[in-house]
Amino acid sequence: MQIAFVTQDEVLVQDWVSGKVREEDRLHWFQQPDALSGSLEALVFDHIVLSDRYFGLAGFCDYVEQVKEVCPGAVFTVLLSDRHDANENGKWIKYCIVNGIHYVLPHRTRESINGVLLQRFYGNRGDIAENGSKSIVFVGSTPNIGTTFVSFGTAVGLACRTARSVAYLCLNLKSSKLHRYIGIEKPEASLDQLRAEIRSRSLRPERLRSYCETVKGVPNLRVLFGNQLREQAEFFTAEDIEHLLQTAKRTFDVCIVEVNAYWDNAATVCALLQAESRILVTTPDLTHFQEDTDRWLRGLSPIIGLNADSFDLVLTQADKNGNSAGIRQRDIRKETGLSFIGKVGKYADLTEAVNQGKLLDVLLGQHPMCRDLVGIVSLLTALCGFETAVQLRSHPVNRLFARLFAKPGKAGRTLWGS
C-alpha cells in the first residue's frame, strides 16, 4: 500500500515513519501539493492525507479533481484546521461528504488524528483502542453553581446502581475542591502528581487504578482529584489530557469527568471532544442559562468541531417546579435548545455539609438531592448499557426502621437501588 502525506507537520509524519506504518507499506511525505502532483506519473497512491492549510475551498476542489484524474483509486483524508472559520469549515465538510472524502475535524491532537488514520488504513485504532468504555463529561455554564455536587453525585449513584468500575476524574485545573467536600485536607491522588507519567505518555491502566483514591462504602468507585498546583494549570497540554483520558477508558468501565466552566484550557476542550456523553449544568438564573451558555456553548462548540445540540441539560438550584423569578423550566429548555434530563433543587443545608467535609455522607444517606439525581443516574445507566446490581429486599418493617434510624452514609444502597 502506498500512502502519501501532504503536510508540514513533521512530528505527525515521524510518528508514522517510526512504527505505525506496516513494513510492507510505503509512506511518502510531501511538504507541498505540487510535489505530490509531480510524483503521480511514477507512483499510484492508495491513501492521500492532505492538510487544508494550502488551499481555499475552491483551490482544494480543483486540486482533488486533478489528482483523481491521474489517480482515481486514491482515498482522500483532509485534515481540517482553524485556518478557516467555522462557517468555512462547514462548507469544506459538506464538500467532503458529497464527494466521498474523509475528514478529520479541527483541534484534534496528533494522537486522535493517528487513531482516525489507523482506522482508515488498517481498520483498527492500534494500541489506543478504548475497548467500548464510556466517558461522561459534566461542564457548568458558570462557576460555583453546584456542578461538582451533580457530577460526583452521579458517579456515586452509578457505582451504587451497578457492579461496574466507575472513575471520577476531576479535570478542573484551577479550582478543584472535591477533596475538601469529602473531608480530605491534602489529597494524595491528585492530577498534578501524575504529570510526569502523563507527559512521558507512560501512564498505564494498572498504575492509574492503584493511584486513584478508593471511596469508603463504594468499592467500585475510584477518584482522581483535581490539580492542586493552580499556577501550573497551563502546563497541561491537549496531548497530556488525551493520554490520561484514553488510559482511564482502558482502566474503568465508565469515567465521570468534571471540567472547568471556562473553555479556555486543554482539559475542558479535550474532555468534551473525547466524551460519549456531554452534560451542561446550569441554573434558572437568566445570566447563567442564557448569556453564559450562549457565549461558551454556542460560541465555541462550532469552532472545535462539536455540535452544541449534542449536550444534555441538567438544571440545578431550582425550586420544586424548576421555576425561578418567573422563569419556567420549559423556558430554559427552549432557550438553550438542549434535551432536559433532570434537575437538582437548592438545599440550604448542603453548603454546611460540604464545608464540614460530609458530601459523601449526604450522597450515601437520605438527602433529597440523592432523589433528584436518581433519574439522571438511571438514564446514564441505561445509556451505558449497564445491568443494575441486584438489590436484596428486606422485610417492609425492617426497611421502615432503617429509614427512621439510619445514620448518614448507611442507607445509600437502599436509596440508589430503589
SULGIDA-V186126 format. One record per backbone hydrogen bond with DSSP energy under -1.0 kcal/mol. NH is the residue of the N-H (numbers start at 1). CO is the residue of the C=O. If there is no record, write none. Layout:
# SULGIDA-V186126
nh: {NH/NH}
co: {CO/CO}
This chain:
# SULGIDA-V186126
nh: {3/4/5/6/7/10/13/14/15/17/18/19/20/21/25/26/28/30/36/37/38/39/40/42/43/46/47/48/49/50/51/52/55/60/61/62/63/64/65/66/67/68/69/70/71/74/75/77/78/79/80/89/90/91/92/93/94/95/96/97/98/99/101/102/104/113/114/115/116/117/118/119/120/121/122/123/124/128/133/134/136/137/138/139/141/150/151/152/153/154/155/156/157/158/159/160/161/162/166/167/168/169/170/171/173/181/182/183/184/190/191/194/195/198/199/200/201/202/208/209/210/211/212/213/218/221/222/223/224/225/230/232/233/235/236/241/242/243/244/245/246/247/248/249/250/252/254/255/256/257/258/259/269/270/271/272/273/274/276/277/279/280/281/282/288/289/290/291/292/293/294/295/296/297/298/299/300/301/304/306/310/311/312/313/314/315/316/318/322/324/327/332/333/334/335/336/337/341/344/346/350/353/354/355/356/357/358/359/362/363/364/365/370/372/373/374/377/378/379/380/381/382/383/384/386/389/399/400/401/402/403/404/405/406/410/412/415/416/417}
co: {26/47/28/49/30/8/9/10/11/13/14/16/15/16/22/1/3/5/32/33/34/36/37/39/39/2/2/75/4/77/6/79/52/56/57/58/59/60/61/62/63/64/65/66/67/71/46/48/102/50/104/85/86/87/88/89/90/91/92/93/94/95/96/76/78/109/110/111/112/113/114/115/116/117/118/119/118/125/130/253/255/277/257/279/281/146/147/148/149/150/151/152/153/154/155/156/157/158/220/254/222/256/224/258/171/177/178/180/179/188/225/191/192/194/195/196/198/197/204/205/206/207/208/223/215/218/166/213/168/189/228/229/230/232/233/237/238/239/240/241/242/243/244/245/246/248/165/134/167/136/169/138/265/266/267/268/269/270/135/135/137/312/139/314/285/285/286/286/287/288/290/291/292/293/293/294/296/297/300/301/307/308/278/339/280/342/282/344/319/327/324/328/329/330/331/332/333/313/315/318/347/349/350/351/352/354/353/181/358/359/360/362/367/368/369/370/373/374/375/376/377/378/379/380/381/161/395/396/397/398/399/400/401/402/407/364/411/412/413}
